[in-house]
Amino acid sequence: MIRRAAMRMLLGGFAAVLLLAGCGGGGAETSQVPGPPPSGPLSVLAWTPPTTYNDNVPLDPVRDLDYYEIYLRQDENFSDADQPAIQVAAVSAGSVVTEFTLELIPSLPASNRLYVSMRAVGVDKQKSAFMAPLAWDRS
């Protein structure tokens, strides 16, 4: 069971990085025809899930986390009034999810620079604090 006060501060050690990785070709032949590759670089938000609550009580991300909320703004002032751009499952096929391709977010705001933040949501629906905002230059 996740404790309310601890969950609010769940992500004391939660770290995220915005990775820019070019799309390359190559690879093994497959019988499936993939969709068209994205043009230009991909923007991937990658993170390390927490393993303890803020009070150092052990946390099992597979058991204790439900999903992550990813937020986008044109400034760094994220607040509880903001709505997430998307929710990402914390666990998929028994493994903790640790990255997300930002281009998959429907209807991105029109801006060359956006700020990205995220929060973890526990199985009891308590939310962590926002992680520190990251600048995302889309040009």
C-alpha positions as CSV (number, residue, x, y, z in Angstrom):
1,M,0.0,0.0,0.0
2,I,1.3,3.4,-0.9
3,R,1.2,6.0,1.9
4,R,-0.4,9.3,0.9
5,A,2.4,11.7,2.2
6,A,5.1,9.5,0.8
7,M,3.5,9.3,-2.6
8,R,3.1,13.0,-3.0
9,M,6.9,13.2,-2.7
10,L,7.5,9.9,-4.5
11,L,10.0,11.2,-7.1
12,G,12.7,12.6,-4.9
13,G,15.2,10.7,-7.0
14,F,13.2,10.6,-10.2
15,A,15.5,11.7,-13.0
16,A,14.5,12.4,-16.6
17,V,16.5,13.4,-19.7
18,L,15.4,14.5,-23.1
19,L,17.4,12.5,-25.6
20,L,17.7,13.5,-29.2
21,A,18.5,10.5,-31.4
22,G,18.7,10.5,-35.2
23,C,16.8,8.0,-37.1
24,G,19.0,5.7,-39.0
25,G,18.4,2.9,-41.5
26,G,19.6,-0.6,-41.7
27,G,18.7,-3.6,-39.6
28,A,17.6,-7.1,-40.5
29,E,15.0,-7.8,-43.1
30,T,11.5,-8.6,-41.8
31,S,8.3,-9.9,-43.3
32,Q,6.3,-7.0,-41.9
33,V,6.3,-3.7,-43.8
34,P,7.0,-0.9,-41.2
35,G,5.3,2.5,-41.5
36,P,7.2,5.4,-42.9
37,P,10.2,6.4,-40.7
38,P,9.9,9.7,-38.9
39,S,11.6,12.5,-40.7
40,G,14.3,14.3,-38.7
41,P,15.5,13.5,-35.2
42,L,13.3,11.8,-32.6
43,S,12.8,13.3,-29.2
44,V,12.7,10.7,-26.5
45,L,12.0,11.4,-22.9
46,A,13.9,8.8,-20.8
47,W,13.9,8.4,-17.0
48,T,15.0,6.3,-14.1
49,P,12.0,5.3,-12.0
50,P,12.3,5.7,-8.2
51,T,13.2,2.8,-6.0
52,T,12.4,4.5,-2.7
53,Y,9.9,7.0,-1.4
54,N,11.2,10.4,-0.2
55,D,11.4,8.9,3.3
56,N,13.7,6.1,1.9
57,V,11.1,3.4,2.3
58,P,11.6,0.9,-0.5
59,L,9.3,1.3,-3.5
60,D,8.6,-1.4,-6.1
61,P,7.9,0.4,-9.4
62,V,6.2,-2.6,-10.9
63,R,3.8,-3.0,-8.0
64,D,3.5,0.5,-6.7
65,L,3.3,2.7,-9.8
66,D,0.3,2.9,-12.1
67,Y,1.2,5.4,-14.8
68,Y,3.2,8.5,-15.6
69,E,1.7,11.8,-16.7
70,I,3.7,13.8,-19.3
71,Y,3.1,17.6,-19.4
72,L,4.0,20.2,-22.1
73,R,4.0,23.9,-21.7
74,Q,5.4,26.9,-23.5
75,D,7.0,28.1,-20.2
76,E,8.4,26.3,-17.1
77,N,5.6,27.0,-14.7
78,F,3.9,23.7,-14.3
79,S,1.1,23.5,-11.7
80,D,-1.6,21.2,-10.4
81,A,-4.1,23.1,-12.7
82,D,-2.2,21.8,-15.8
83,Q,-3.7,18.8,-17.7
84,P,-1.3,16.1,-18.9
85,A,-0.7,15.8,-22.6
86,I,-0.6,12.0,-22.3
87,Q,-0.5,9.2,-19.8
88,V,2.0,6.4,-20.2
89,A,1.7,3.1,-18.4
90,A,4.4,2.6,-15.7
91,V,4.6,-1.1,-16.5
92,S,4.3,-2.9,-19.8
93,A,4.7,-6.7,-20.2
94,G,6.0,-7.0,-16.7
95,S,8.8,-4.4,-17.2
96,V,9.0,-0.8,-15.9
97,V,8.6,1.7,-18.8
98,T,11.6,4.1,-18.9
99,E,11.1,6.1,-22.1
100,F,8.6,7.7,-24.4
101,T,8.9,9.2,-27.8
102,L,7.4,12.7,-27.6
103,E,6.3,12.9,-31.2
104,L,3.6,10.3,-30.3
105,I,1.7,13.0,-28.3
106,P,-1.4,14.0,-30.3
107,S,-1.9,17.7,-31.1
108,L,1.4,19.1,-29.8
109,P,1.2,22.8,-29.1
110,A,2.5,25.0,-32.0
111,S,5.9,26.1,-30.7
112,N,9.6,25.5,-31.6
113,R,10.4,25.3,-27.8
114,L,8.3,23.5,-25.3
115,Y,9.0,22.5,-21.7
116,V,8.4,19.0,-20.6
117,S,7.7,17.7,-17.1
118,M,6.2,14.5,-15.7
119,R,4.7,13.0,-12.6
120,A,4.3,9.5,-11.4
121,V,0.8,8.2,-10.3
122,G,0.6,5.4,-7.8
123,V,-1.9,2.5,-7.9
124,D,-3.8,4.5,-5.2
125,K,-3.9,7.5,-7.7
126,Q,-1.7,9.7,-5.5
127,K,0.5,11.9,-7.6
128,S,4.2,12.8,-7.2
129,A,5.6,16.2,-7.5
130,F,6.5,17.5,-10.9
131,M,10.0,16.6,-12.1
132,A,12.2,19.6,-13.0
133,P,11.1,21.0,-16.4
134,L,13.3,20.2,-19.4
135,A,13.5,22.4,-22.5
136,W,12.5,20.7,-25.8
137,D,13.6,22.4,-28.9
138,R,11.7,21.0,-31.8
139,S,13.3,22.9,-34.7
